[in-house]
Amino acid sequence: MLGLGMFGLGHMFGGFRFLGGLFRLAVIAAVAVGVVYAVRYGTGRSRGESGAREDSSLEILRRRYANGEISKEEFEQKKNDLS
């Protein structure tokens, strides 16, 4: 049986072997991105993102009151609205 190397085609077809390595690398990268996505967004939902947003909103409201941007009445009303 004749090999491809005999006709000078062995290098041409042997050069496609690197595509298998690139494919493996792409699969590994996709799995890594999937794991990062799952950890990052999956844990955020399990902790309750809305609770974190309420604390953040209340902090902003407190800062606005401390800076004199809103009156005490406005602060109390907005604080009650957040509850």
C-alpha positions in Angstrom: 0.0 0.0 0.0 1.3 3.4 -0.9 1.6 6.1 1.8 0.7 9.7 1.3 4.3 10.7 2.1 5.4 9.0 -1.1 3.6 11.7 -3.2 4.5 14.6 -1.0 1.0 14.8 0.5 1.9 13.5 4.0 2.7 17.0 5.2 -0.4 18.5 3.8 -2.8 16.0 5.4 -0.7 15.6 8.6 -1.0 19.4 9.1 -4.6 19.0 10.0 -3.8 17.2 13.2 -3.5 20.6 15.0 -7.2 21.1 14.4 -7.9 18.3 16.9 -5.8 20.1 19.5 -7.6 23.4 18.8 -11.0 21.7 19.1 -10.0 20.2 22.5 -8.8 23.6 23.6 -12.1 25.2 22.5 -14.1 22.5 24.4 -12.0 23.1 27.6 -12.5 26.9 27.3 -16.3 26.5 26.8 -16.5 24.2 29.9 -14.5 26.7 31.9 -16.7 29.6 30.9 -19.8 27.5 31.7 -18.5 26.7 35.1 -17.7 30.4 35.8 -21.1 31.5 34.6 -22.9 28.8 36.7 -21.0 29.8 39.8 -21.3 33.5 39.4 -25.0 33.7 38.4 -26.3 30.6 40.1 -25.1 31.6 43.6 -26.4 35.2 43.1 -30.0 33.9 42.7 -29.8 31.5 45.6 -28.8 34.2 48.0 -31.7 36.5 46.9 -30.5 39.3 44.8 -33.5 41.5 45.7 -32.3 41.6 49.3 -28.9 43.0 48.2 -30.7 45.6 46.1 -32.8 46.8 49.0 -29.8 47.2 51.2 -28.1 49.1 48.4 -31.1 51.3 47.9 -31.4 52.0 51.6 -27.7 53.0 51.8 -28.2 55.4 48.9 -31.2 56.9 50.6 -29.2 57.3 53.8 -26.4 59.0 52.0 -28.8 61.4 50.2 -30.3 62.3 53.6 -26.9 62.7 55.2 -25.8 65.0 52.3 -29.0 67.1 52.8 -30.4 66.2 49.4 -33.7 65.2 50.9 -35.6 66.2 54.0 -36.4 64.0 57.0 -40.0 63.6 55.9 -38.9 62.5 52.4 -36.3 60.1 53.9 -39.0 58.5 56.2 -41.5 58.2 53.3 -39.0 56.7 50.9 -37.7 54.3 53.6 -41.3 53.1 54.2 -41.7 52.7 50.4 -38.7 50.4 50.3 -40.0 48.2 53.1 
